[in-house]
Amino acid sequence: MSPEPRLTFTGDRLSITGDINPDNVVAIRNEGERLIASQQQGLVIDLSGLGAAHSVVLSLVLCWLRLAGSRHQALHLEGMGDRLRSLAALSGLDKHLPEQSRS
């Protein structure tokens, strides 16, 4: 059984751990949006604790980026693994991710 996803919020860092899949992505998205909206400054989204990389993770990140953009908050991505980066490039979504997430 894969680990349930969890969001941990410390300072300006929102960390995701566990496996995000189509069955649990909406709950994680809603919780993340609530946490992002509760902040005034920019945030770091730490993806290094994710399990398997699925396209739903890209969708999740893009939703959070859209919310932050509408609030004039900067989101920076860290720990984006090679597989997730490859999925983003393959689908052309890498152009919509913050520059830091491509390195």
Contacts in CASP RR format, 6 or more apart in sequence:
PFRMAT RR
TARGET T0000
AUTHOR 0000-0000-0000
METHOD contacts of the structure
MODEL  1
MSPEPRLTFTGDRLSITGDINPDNVVAIRNEGERLIASQQQGLVIDLSGL
GAAHSVVLSLVLCWLRLAGSRHQALHLEGMGDRLRSLAALSGLDKHLPEQ
SRS
2 18 0 8 1.000
2 19 0 8 1.000
2 21 0 8 1.000
2 51 0 8 1.000
2 52 0 8 1.000
3 17 0 8 1.000
3 18 0 8 1.000
3 19 0 8 1.000
3 51 0 8 1.000
4 18 0 8 1.000
4 19 0 8 1.000
4 24 0 8 1.000
5 16 0 8 1.000
5 17 0 8 1.000
5 18 0 8 1.000
5 19 0 8 1.000
5 20 0 8 1.000
5 24 0 8 1.000
5 28 0 8 1.000
6 16 0 8 1.000
6 17 0 8 1.000
6 18 0 8 1.000
7 14 0 8 1.000
7 15 0 8 1.000
7 16 0 8 1.000
7 28 0 8 1.000
7 31 0 8 1.000
7 32 0 8 1.000
7 35 0 8 1.000
8 14 0 8 1.000
8 15 0 8 1.000
8 17 0 8 1.000
9 15 0 8 1.000
9 35 0 8 1.000
12 39 0 8 1.000
12 41 0 8 1.000
12 42 0 8 1.000
12 43 0 8 1.000
12 44 0 8 1.000
13 43 0 8 1.000
13 44 0 8 1.000
13 46 0 8 1.000
14 32 0 8 1.000
14 35 0 8 1.000
14 36 0 8 1.000
14 43 0 8 1.000
14 44 0 8 1.000
14 45 0 8 1.000
14 46 0 8 1.000
15 46 0 8 1.000
15 48 0 8 1.000
15 49 0 8 1.000
16 28 0 8 1.000
16 45 0 8 1.000
16 46 0 8 1.000
16 47 0 8 1.000
16 49 0 8 1.000
16 50 0 8 1.000
17 49 0 8 1.000
17 50 0 8 1.000
18 49 0 8 1.000
18 50 0 8 1.000
18 51 0 8 1.000
19 50 0 8 1.000
19 51 0 8 1.000
19 52 0 8 1.000
20 28 0 8 1.000
20 50 0 8 1.000
20 54 0 8 1.000
20 56 0 8 1.000
20 57 0 8 1.000
20 60 0 8 1.000
21 52 0 8 1.000
21 54 0 8 1.000
21 56 0 8 1.000
22 54 0 8 1.000
22 56 0 8 1.000
25 56 0 8 1.000
25 57 0 8 1.000
25 59 0 8 1.000
25 60 0 8 1.000
28 60 0 8 1.000
29 60 0 8 1.000
29 63 0 8 1.000
29 64 0 8 1.000
32 64 0 8 1.000
33 63 0 8 1.000
33 64 0 8 1.000
33 67 0 8 1.000
36 43 0 8 1.000
36 64 0 8 1.000
36 67 0 8 1.000
36 68 0 8 1.000
36 71 0 8 1.000
36 73 0 8 1.000
36 75 0 8 1.000
37 67 0 8 1.000
37 71 0 8 1.000
39 73 0 8 1.000
40 73 0 8 1.000
41 73 0 8 1.000
42 68 0 8 1.000
42 73 0 8 1.000
42 74 0 8 1.000
42 75 0 8 1.000
42 76 0 8 1.000
43 68 0 8 1.000
43 73 0 8 1.000
43 74 0 8 1.000
43 75 0 8 1.000
43 76 0 8 1.000
44 75 0 8 1.000
44 76 0 8 1.000
44 77 0 8 1.000
44 78 0 8 1.000
45 61 0 8 1.000
45 64 0 8 1.000
45 75 0 8 1.000
45 76 0 8 1.000
45 77 0 8 1.000
45 78 0 8 1.000
46 78 0 8 1.000
46 79 0 8 1.000
47 57 0 8 1.000
47 61 0 8 1.000
47 77 0 8 1.000
47 78 0 8 1.000
47 79 0 8 1.000
47 80 0 8 1.000
47 81 0 8 1.000
47 84 0 8 1.000
48 78 0 8 1.000
48 79 0 8 1.000
48 81 0 8 1.000
49 79 0 8 1.000
50 57 0 8 1.000
50 81 0 8 1.000
50 84 0 8 1.000
53 81 0 8 1.000
53 83 0 8 1.000
53 84 0 8 1.000
53 87 0 8 1.000
54 87 0 8 1.000
55 87 0 8 1.000
55 91 0 8 1.000
57 84 0 8 1.000
58 84 0 8 1.000
58 87 0 8 1.000
58 88 0 8 1.000
58 91 0 8 1.000
58 93 0 8 1.000
61 77 0 8 1.000
61 97 0 8 1.000
62 93 0 8 1.000
62 96 0 8 1.000
64 75 0 8 1.000
65 75 0 8 1.000
65 96 0 8 1.000
65 97 0 8 1.000
65 98 0 8 1.000
68 74 0 8 1.000
68 75 0 8 1.000
69 75 0 8 1.000
74 98 0 8 1.000
75 98 0 8 1.000
76 98 0 8 1.000
76 100 0 8 1.000
76 101 0 8 1.000
77 97 0 8 1.000
77 98 0 8 1.000
77 100 0 8 1.000
77 101 0 8 1.000
78 100 0 8 1.000
78 101 0 8 1.000
79 101 0 8 1.000
80 88 0 8 1.000
80 97 0 8 1.000
80 101 0 8 1.000
85 94 0 8 1.000
85 101 0 8 1.000
85 102 0 8 1.000
87 93 0 8 1.000
88 94 0 8 1.000
88 97 0 8 1.000
94 102 0 8 1.000
END
